[in-house]
């Protein structure tokens, strides 16, 4: 059976349980700490993938617009530059910066 545009449905997203941030979790509750770490890493990766989607859209715009890409893709450039600064993958452990 082939799927048509009318029969196709968007796949359901997996819903994760709400978990307290790592700063609010009791350090003695190992299961809660691990869930909180997993949440922090998952949210970080989601944010990074949003940045990648913006990058892909910028590439499409650049190819489609040709010589006018400076004017017509500016909004994507601004989004991408903000994403580079803010949407980085961060682990659950914070390190000291020099």
Contact map, one row per residue, 1 for C-alpha under 8 A:
11100000000000000000000000000000000000000000000000000000000000000000000000000000000000000000000000
11110000000000000000000000000000000000000000000000000000000000000000000000000000000000000000000000
11111011000000000000000000000000000000000000000000000000000000000000000000000000000000000000000000
01111111000000000000000000000000000000000000000000000000000000000000000000000000000000000000000000
00111111000000000000000000000000000000000000000000000000000000000000000000000000000000000000000000
00011111000000000000000000000000000000000000000000000000000000000000000000000000000000000000000000
00111111100000000000000000000000000000000000000000000000000000000000000000000000000000000000000000
00111111110000000000000000000000000000000000000000000000000000000000000000000000000000000000000000
00000011111000000000000000000000000000000000000000000000000000000000000000000000000000000000000000
00000001111100000000000000000000000000000000000000000000000000000000000000000000000000000000000000
00000000111110000000000000000000000000000000000000000000000000000000000000000000000000000000000000
00000000011111000000000000000000000000000000000000000000000000000000000000000000000000000000000000
00000000001111100000000000000000000000000000000000000000000000000000000000000000000000000000000000
00000000000111110000000000000000000000000000000000000000000000000000000000000000000000000000000000
00000000000011111000000000000000000000000000000000000000000000000000000000000000000000000000000000
00000000000001111100000000000000000000000000000000000000000000000000000000000000000000000000000000
00000000000000111110000000000000000000000000000000000000000000000000000000000000000000000000000000
00000000000000011111000000000000000000000000000000000000000000000000000000000000000000000000000000
00000000000000001111100000000001001100100000000000000000000000000000000000000000000000000000000000
00000000000000000111110110000000000100000000000000000000000000000000000000000000000000000000000000
00000000000000000011111110000000000100010000000000000000000000000000000000000000000000000000000000
00000000000000000001111110000000100110010000000000000000000000000000000000000000000000000000000000
00000000000000000000111110000000000000000000000000000000000000000000000000000000000000000000000000
00000000000000000001111111000000000000000000000000000000000000000000000000000000000000000000000000
00000000000000000001111111101001100100000000000000000000000000000000000000000000000000000000000000
00000000000000000000000111111001100000000000000000000000000000000000000000000000000000000000000000
00000000000000000000000011111100100000000000000000000000000000000000000000000000000000000000000000
00000000000000000000000001111100000000000000000000000000000000000000000000000000000000000000000000
00000000000000000000000011111111100000000000000000000000000000000000000000000000000000000000000000
00000000000000000000000000111111110000000000000000000000000000000000000000000000000000000000000000
00000000000000000000000000001111111000000000000000000000000000000000000000000000000000000000000000
00000000000000000010000011001111111100000000000000000000000000000000000000000000000000000000000000
00000000000000000000010011101111111110000000000000000000000000000000000000000000000000000000000000
00000000000000000000000000000111111111000000000000000000000000000000000000000000000000000000000000
00000000000000000010000000000011111111100000000000000000000000000000000000000000000000000000000000
00000000000000000011110010000001111111110000000000000000000000000000000000000000000000000000000000
00000000000000000000010000000000111111111000000000000000000000000000000000000000000000000001000000
00000000000000000000000000000000011111111100000000000000000000000000000000000000000000000000000000
00000000000000000010000000000000001111111110000000000000000000000000000000000000000000000000000000
00000000000000000000110000000000000111111111000000000000000000000000000000000000000000000011000000
00000000000000000000000000000000000011111111100000000000000000000000000000000000000000001111000000
00000000000000000000000000000000000001111111110000000000000000000000000000000000000000000000000000
00000000000000000000000000000000000000111111111000000000000000000000000000000000000000000000000000
00000000000000000000000000000000000000011111111100000000000000000000000000000000000000111110000000
00000000000000000000000000000000000000001111111110000000000000000000000000000000000000011000000000
00000000000000000000000000000000000000000111111111000000000000000000000000000000000000000000000000
00000000000000000000000000000000000000000011111111100000000000000000000000000000000000111000000000
00000000000000000000000000000000000000000001111111110000000000000000000000000000000000111000000000
00000000000000000000000000000000000000000000111111111000000000000000000000000000000000000000000000
00000000000000000000000000000000000000000000011111111100000000000000000000000000000000100000000000
00000000000000000000000000000000000000000000001111111110000000000000000000000001001100100000000000
00000000000000000000000000000000000000000000000111111111000000000000000000000000000000000000000000
00000000000000000000000000000000000000000000000011111111100000000000000000000000000000000000000000
00000000000000000000000000000000000000000000000001111111110000000000000000010011000000000000000000
00000000000000000000000000000000000000000000000000111111111000000000000000000001000000000000000000
00000000000000000000000000000000000000000000000000011111111100000000000000000000000000000000000000
00000000000000000000000000000000000000000000000000001111111110000000000000010000000000000000000000
00000000000000000000000000000000000000000000000000000111111111000000000010011001000000000000000000
00000000000000000000000000000000000000000000000000000011111111100000000000000000000000000000000000
00000000000000000000000000000000000000000000000000000001111111110000000000000000000000000000000000
00000000000000000000000000000000000000000000000000000000111111111000100110000000000000000000000000
00000000000000000000000000000000000000000000000000000000011111111100100010000000000000000000000000
00000000000000000000000000000000000000000000000000000000001111111100000000000000000000000000000000
00000000000000000000000000000000000000000000000000000000000111111100000000000000000000000000000000
00000000000000000000000000000000000000000000000000000000000011111111100110000000000000000000000000
00000000000000000000000000000000000000000000000000000000000001111111100000000000000000000000000000
00000000000000000000000000000000000000000000000000000000000000001111110000000000000000000000000000
00000000000000000000000000000000000000000000000000000000000000001111111100000000000000000000000000
00000000000000000000000000000000000000000000000000000000000011001111111111000000000000000000000000
00000000000000000000000000000000000000000000000000000000000000000011111111000000000000000000000000
00000000000000000000000000000000000000000000000000000000000000000001111111000000000000000000000000
00000000000000000000000000000000000000000000000000000000000010001001111111100000000000000000000000
00000000000000000000000000000000000000000000000000000000010011001000111111111000000000000000000000
00000000000000000000000000000000000000000000000000000000000000000000111111111100000000000000000000
00000000000000000000000000000000000000000000000000000000000000000000000111111110000000000000000000
00000000000000000000000000000000000000000000000000000100110000000000000011111111000000000000000000
00000000000000000000000000000000000000000000000000000000010000000000000011111111100000000000000000
00000000000000000000000000000000000000000000000000000000000000000000000001111111110000000000000000
00000000000000000000000000000000000000000000000000000100000000000000000000111111111000000000000000
00000000000000000000000000000000000000000000000000100110010000000000000000011111111100000000000000
00000000000000000000000000000000000000000000000000000000000000000000000000001111111110000000000000
00000000000000000000000000000000000000000000000000000000000000000000000000000111111111100000000000
00000000000000000000000000000000000000000000000000100000000000000000000000000011111111110000000000
00000000000000000000000000000000000000000000000000100000000000000000000000000001111111110000000000
00000000000000000000000000000000000000000000000000000000000000000000000000000000111111110000000000
00000000000000000000000000000000000000000000000000000000000000000000000000000000011111110000000000
00000000000000000000000000000000000000000001001101100000000000000000000000000000011111111000000000
00000000000000000000000000000000000000000001101100000000000000000000000000000000001111111100000000
00000000000000000000000000000000000000001001101100000000000000000000000000000000000000111110000000
00000000000000000000000000000000000000001001000000000000000000000000000000000000000000011111000000
00000000000000000000000000000000000000011001000000000000000000000000000000000000000000001111110000
00000000000000000000000000000000000010011000000000000000000000000000000000000000000000000111110000
00000000000000000000000000000000000000000000000000000000000000000000000000000000000000000011111000
00000000000000000000000000000000000000000000000000000000000000000000000000000000000000000011111100
00000000000000000000000000000000000000000000000000000000000000000000000000000000000000000000111110
00000000000000000000000000000000000000000000000000000000000000000000000000000000000000000000011111
00000000000000000000000000000000000000000000000000000000000000000000000000000000000000000000001111
00000000000000000000000000000000000000000000000000000000000000000000000000000000000000000000000111
